[in-house]
Amino acid sequence: MAVSSKQYDQLVNRVAGKSSKQDDASGSSSSKKHTIIIGIDPSLRGTGFGVIRQVGEQAEVLGHGTVKCPASWKVSRCLAHIHEVVREAILKHQPTACAIEGLFYAQNYRTALVMGEARGASLVAAGSLGLDIYELAPRKVKQAIVGYGNAQKIAVAKMVQRMLNLDEVPQADAADALALALAFSQESRRRIGTMPKQI
């Protein structure tokens, strides 16, 4: 099993006799400044991910895409594939924070269950590599990016394109993931207000 740099540092500190409270005093996750952030929009057949780097007031894209899982694949194969691709993206771009879409109400319990499983596969990838993980409500993300909590997906995608100076409008799932990363970055840079919920 791989050990992240954060986990390695914690292990070294424990061996050296430093407590976790000392670690927290030197820089807790709530006060840490995250410059590279991965956003994840989980779905069994199309999990979107997007990685940005925040440099001052400007954000730039490091990578984005959609984890495609054909309808012929069993759920277990999809979950393994989601975990693998998200993990590879994290290892490649080295984000320190993950912004993931919060749970939403679904009328169909089966849909909610499958969405939760896809979300779990992404969370395991981020958590096992030591990222600080935050969840944002879809409505809050749309409000932050478009200025309207019930904005359509295309409106979000076009605003993401504009904010990140992209040549093309990103695919819907990747655009939602980039919007999550951007919304988290905006929220964490505000001097007033509460940070998104950490999980």
C-alpha positions as CSV (number, residue, x, y, z in Angstrom):
1,M,0.0,0.0,0.0
2,A,1.4,3.4,-0.9
3,V,2.0,6.0,1.7
4,S,1.5,9.7,0.9
5,S,4.0,12.4,1.8
6,K,1.7,13.7,4.5
7,Q,1.3,10.3,6.1
8,Y,5.1,9.8,6.0
9,D,5.6,13.2,7.7
10,Q,3.1,12.2,10.4
11,L,4.9,8.9,10.9
12,V,8.3,10.6,11.2
13,N,6.8,13.1,13.7
14,R,5.4,10.3,15.8
15,V,8.7,8.5,15.9
16,A,10.4,11.8,16.9
17,G,8.0,12.1,19.8
18,K,5.9,15.0,18.4
19,S,2.2,14.8,19.1
20,S,-0.6,15.3,16.7
21,K,-1.5,18.5,18.7
22,Q,1.9,19.9,17.8
23,D,1.3,19.1,14.2
24,D,-2.1,20.9,14.3
25,A,-0.5,23.9,15.9
26,S,2.0,24.3,13.1
27,G,-0.7,24.2,10.4
28,S,-4.1,22.7,10.8
29,S,-6.1,21.7,7.6
30,S,-8.6,24.4,8.3
31,S,-5.9,27.1,8.1
32,K,-3.9,25.6,5.4
33,K,-3.7,27.4,2.0
34,H,-4.4,25.1,-0.8
35,T,-3.1,26.2,-4.2
36,I,-3.7,22.9,-6.1
37,I,-7.2,21.6,-5.8
38,I,-9.0,18.6,-7.4
39,G,-12.8,18.8,-7.9
40,I,-14.8,15.6,-8.3
41,D,-18.3,15.3,-9.6
42,P,-19.2,11.6,-8.9
43,S,-21.3,9.4,-11.0
44,L,-21.2,5.7,-11.8
45,R,-21.0,6.1,-15.6
46,G,-19.3,9.5,-15.8
47,T,-17.4,10.8,-12.9
48,G,-15.9,14.2,-13.7
49,F,-12.6,15.5,-12.3
50,G,-10.8,18.7,-12.7
51,V,-7.5,20.0,-11.2
52,I,-6.7,23.7,-10.9
53,R,-3.8,25.7,-9.5
54,Q,-4.7,29.0,-7.8
55,V,-2.0,31.7,-8.4
56,G,-3.1,34.9,-6.7
57,E,-6.5,35.9,-8.1
58,Q,-6.1,33.7,-11.2
59,A,-6.7,30.0,-11.5
60,E,-5.3,27.8,-14.2
61,V,-6.2,24.3,-15.3
62,L,-3.7,21.5,-14.7
63,G,-6.0,18.7,-16.1
64,H,-9.6,17.6,-16.4
65,G,-11.6,14.7,-17.8
66,T,-14.5,12.2,-17.3
67,V,-14.1,8.7,-16.1
68,K,-16.3,6.8,-18.6
69,C,-17.8,3.4,-17.6
70,P,-19.8,1.6,-20.3
71,A,-23.3,0.4,-19.4
72,S,-22.1,-3.2,-20.0
73,W,-19.7,-2.9,-17.0
74,K,-20.7,-4.3,-13.6
75,V,-20.8,-1.8,-10.8
76,S,-17.7,-3.3,-9.1
77,R,-15.7,-2.8,-12.3
78,C,-16.9,0.8,-12.6
79,L,-16.0,1.6,-8.9
80,A,-12.5,0.1,-9.4
81,H,-12.0,2.2,-12.6
82,I,-13.2,5.4,-10.9
83,H,-10.8,4.9,-8.0
84,E,-7.9,4.1,-10.4
85,V,-8.3,7.1,-12.6
86,V,-8.9,9.6,-9.8
87,R,-5.9,8.2,-8.0
88,E,-3.8,8.6,-11.1
89,A,-4.9,12.3,-11.5
90,I,-4.0,13.0,-7.9
91,L,-0.6,11.4,-8.2
92,K,0.1,13.3,-11.4
93,H,-0.9,16.8,-10.3
94,Q,-0.3,16.5,-6.5
95,P,-3.3,18.5,-5.2
96,T,-3.5,19.0,-1.4
97,A,-7.3,19.4,-1.3
98,C,-10.3,17.7,-2.8
99,A,-13.7,19.4,-3.4
100,I,-16.4,16.9,-3.9
101,E,-20.1,17.3,-4.6
102,G,-22.2,16.9,-1.4
103,L,-24.9,14.3,-1.1
104,F,-28.3,15.3,-2.6
105,Y,-31.8,14.0,-2.2
106,A,-32.8,11.4,-4.8
107,Q,-36.4,10.2,-5.2
108,N,-35.1,6.8,-6.4
109,Y,-33.2,5.1,-3.5
110,R,-31.3,2.9,-6.1
111,T,-30.0,6.0,-7.8
112,A,-28.9,7.5,-4.4
113,L,-27.1,4.2,-3.5
114,V,-25.2,4.0,-6.8
115,M,-24.2,7.7,-6.6
116,G,-23.0,7.1,-3.1
117,E,-20.9,4.2,-4.2
118,A,-19.2,6.2,-6.9
119,R,-18.6,9.0,-4.5
120,G,-17.1,6.5,-2.1
121,A,-14.7,5.2,-4.7
122,S,-13.5,8.8,-5.3
123,L,-13.2,9.6,-1.6
124,V,-11.1,6.5,-1.0
125,A,-8.7,7.6,-3.7
126,A,-8.4,11.1,-2.2
127,G,-8.3,10.0,1.4
128,S,-5.7,7.3,1.0
129,L,-3.3,9.9,-0.5
130,G,-3.8,12.3,2.4
131,L,-5.8,15.1,0.8
132,D,-8.0,17.3,2.9
133,I,-11.5,16.6,1.6
134,Y,-14.4,19.1,1.5
135,E,-17.9,18.8,0.3
136,L,-19.9,21.5,-1.4
137,A,-23.6,21.5,-2.1
138,P,-24.4,21.7,-5.9
139,R,-26.6,24.8,-5.4
140,K,-23.8,26.6,-3.6
141,V,-21.3,25.8,-6.4
142,K,-23.7,27.1,-9.0
143,Q,-24.3,30.3,-6.9
144,A,-20.5,30.8,-6.7
145,I,-19.8,30.2,-10.4
146,V,-22.9,31.6,-12.2
147,G,-24.5,33.7,-9.5
148,Y,-27.7,31.6,-9.6
149,G,-28.3,28.4,-7.5
150,N,-30.6,26.8,-10.2
151,A,-28.3,27.5,-13.2
152,Q,-28.3,24.9,-16.0
153,K,-25.3,22.7,-16.7
154,I,-24.4,24.6,-19.9
155,A,-24.3,27.9,-18.0
156,V,-21.9,26.4,-15.5
157,A,-19.7,25.0,-18.2
158,K,-19.5,28.2,-20.2
159,M,-18.7,30.2,-17.1
160,V,-16.0,27.7,-16.2
161,Q,-14.6,28.1,-19.7
162,R,-14.5,31.9,-19.2
163,M,-13.0,31.8,-15.7
164,L,-10.2,29.4,-16.7
165,N,-9.6,30.9,-20.2
166,L,-10.2,27.5,-21.9
167,D,-10.3,27.3,-25.7
168,E,-13.4,25.0,-25.6
169,V,-16.3,24.4,-23.3
170,P,-15.4,21.4,-21.2
171,Q,-17.6,18.3,-21.1
172,A,-20.4,18.6,-18.6
173,D,-19.1,16.3,-15.9
174,A,-15.6,17.7,-16.1
175,A,-17.0,21.3,-16.1
176,D,-18.9,20.5,-12.9
177,A,-15.7,19.2,-11.3
178,L,-13.8,22.3,-12.3
179,A,-16.6,24.4,-10.9
180,L,-16.3,22.6,-7.6
181,A,-12.6,23.3,-7.4
182,L,-13.1,26.9,-8.3
183,A,-15.9,27.4,-5.8
184,F,-13.8,25.8,-3.1
185,S,-10.9,28.1,-4.0
186,Q,-13.1,31.2,-3.9
187,E,-14.6,30.2,-0.5
188,S,-11.2,29.4,1.1
189,R,-9.7,32.7,0.0
190,R,-12.4,34.8,1.6
191,R,-11.4,36.6,4.8
192,I,-15.0,36.4,6.1
193,G,-17.3,33.4,6.1
194,T,-17.1,29.7,6.9
195,M,-15.0,27.1,5.1
196,P,-16.9,24.3,3.2
197,K,-17.6,21.2,5.4
198,Q,-14.6,19.0,5.7
199,I,-15.1,15.3,5.7
